[in-house]
Amino acid sequence: MTFGSFRKAADFIILSAGWRRRAIAFFAGAAGALALAPVDFFPAMLLPMMAAVWLIDGVAASGPAGAGVLFAEMRQAAGAGWWLGFGFFTAGLWWIGIAMLVDADQFAWAIPLAVLGLPAVLACFPAFGFALARALWSPRAARLLALAFGLGASEWARGFVATGFPWNEWGMALGGNLALAQIASLFGLYGLNFIAVVIFAAPALLIDARRAGRCGSPALVPALCLAALVCIGIYGALRLSHGHVENVAGARLRIMQPNIPEGPEFRPENKDKILDRYLSLSDRATSPQSTGIADVTHLIWPESAFPFILSRDASAMQRIQSFLGPKAILLTGAARMSVGEKGQRPTFYNSIEAIDQPRGIFAQYDKTHLVPFGEYLPLGGWFERMGLRNLVPVPGGFTPGASGKRMTIPGLPALSGLVCYEAVFPGEVTDHGLAVDRPGLLLNVSEDSWYGRSSGPYQHFAQARLRAIEEGLPLIRAANTGISAIVDPYGRVLSSLPLGAEGVLDGALPKALAATPFAKWPFAGPLSFLLLSLAGAMAGRLKSA
């Protein structure tokens, strides 16, 4: 592309209006989804970020604006941000609709809500970010910081508002590349959001040649941002090259991936057949020297591994305990039921349970961050009266656990339990606090078969891997249909089972690193970027007044 055509493209976006403007924003946002797993083409994030600059340029008054004009322009910017976000989330999260086909007779009607309704709601966050950016906008390079402040703040809020949903944040364009992702050990995903917005939006400033005599070369800031990206990559490459990790002595892990899809096969009446499959896979010899389960110290099964309450099925428990023998410990996802007083509805938890031969279930972790509409109904009584139920067929839905994430398992360092999408929340995958000892690993059990062979499981794994980099902790991940893996504390995948495969994965347990800066101060980096971008944007606006 020549500079002339680049400038024409910029003018086309800046001067666009009506449905043409909305379409540009939508497709620019959709193109940004190519920066996410499984494609991981991080330069694709240039399109939505540069378009964001030009879309806001197109509504910003050329001179000082009164409060009424500014408010009107913020509304126009918010509209552009909504359409850009709608395109990004539609292209990145369309696969959620697949889950509605598992019980199609009950949930097929909700496919439009999943495919278009959820992106429409999530798009309100970049809409708010665009409005914030327009309030701080200036015709100078500092408008990059205004955009970083707006989108960085709105994406951070997306991780907390209404229980939070920090899936596919802008920073995952960097987080999906192993070398570039190493900086997450300093700043975390929310910090990566600010960095990604500035770097990928910077080329939009190349059209500012008309101000070159007053403000310097319009290529200076894009060149600096490119240099920053190169430095981030060099930092990551050096960190990885010096990142030798030893293994925990005596720990021999086996991850079992059964590849049983949600549906008619996964029903209580098939429990014996399912358990036979689990035990057969778990005892599989993986080498000529292997003797099956006798070589294993810790066996890991995925989330919600049973279509029944394991702790209340004596026959199944007896078979598992007999199978484990005197050395092996099973860590498995399982639904847990607690019976209250007579006449009260039982309470269900989505849990990780630890089982050995002499004791049976001797430790457990109950999931604390539940999936709205999947595991429970928000305003449950109201929705239930409408005849709705959550996707997982549990009476009354699951209840969040009240305890911390820490589990103490013989033969392993203290571990932090993560059930399914709990692994996508930066800074929330361990029990932080001065009085809390740091765990030695992250254990993530998951059930992604709801989403078939789509991009969803790849995105889920990429975000779980980033938590390992942030915290400097190894990640052990067991997923029913994949992706199961052993990941070291630098985010390197030591071994894995692909999506849609049946099998077992054997390996040693890598040791944890010393606590990373992010692990010590999880929100110091994002807060610093938030304040610096706000200060820089305000300074640029004052100079232009």
Secondary structure as UniProt FT lines:
FT   HELIX           3..14
FT   HELIX           18..32
FT   HELIX           33..35
FT   TURN            37..39
FT   HELIX           42..45
FT   HELIX           46..57
FT   TURN            58..59
FT   HELIX           67..93
FT   HELIX           94..101
FT   TURN            102..103
FT   HELIX           104..107
FT   HELIX           108..110
FT   HELIX           111..112
FT   HELIX           113..117
FT   HELIX           118..122
FT   HELIX           124..135
FT   TURN            141..142
FT   HELIX           143..158
FT   TURN            159..160
FT   HELIX           161..163
FT   TURN            170..171
FT   HELIX           172..175
FT   HELIX           178..181
FT   TURN            182..183
FT   HELIX           184..201
FT   HELIX           202..211
FT   HELIX           212..215
FT   TURN            218..219
FT   HELIX           220..241
FT   STRAND          247..257
FT   TURN            264..265
FT   HELIX           268..270
FT   HELIX           271..282
FT   TURN            288..289
FT   HELIX           292..295
FT   STRAND          298..301
FT   TURN            303..304
FT   HELIX           310..312
FT   HELIX           314..324
FT   TURN            325..327
FT   STRAND          329..338
FT   TURN            342..343
FT   STRAND          347..356
FT   TURN            357..359
FT   STRAND          360..366
FT   TURN            373..375
FT   TURN            378..379
FT   HELIX           380..385
FT   TURN            386..387
FT   TURN            395..396
FT   STRAND          406..407
FT   TURN            410..411
FT   STRAND          415..419
FT   HELIX           420..424
FT   TURN            426..427
FT   TURN            434..435
FT   STRAND          441..446
FT   HELIX           449..451
FT   TURN            452..453
FT   HELIX           456..471
FT   STRAND          475..479
FT   STRAND          484..487
FT   TURN            489..490
FT   STRAND          493..497
FT   TURN            499..500
FT   STRAND          503..510
FT   HELIX           517..520
FT   TURN            522..523
FT   HELIX           524..544
//
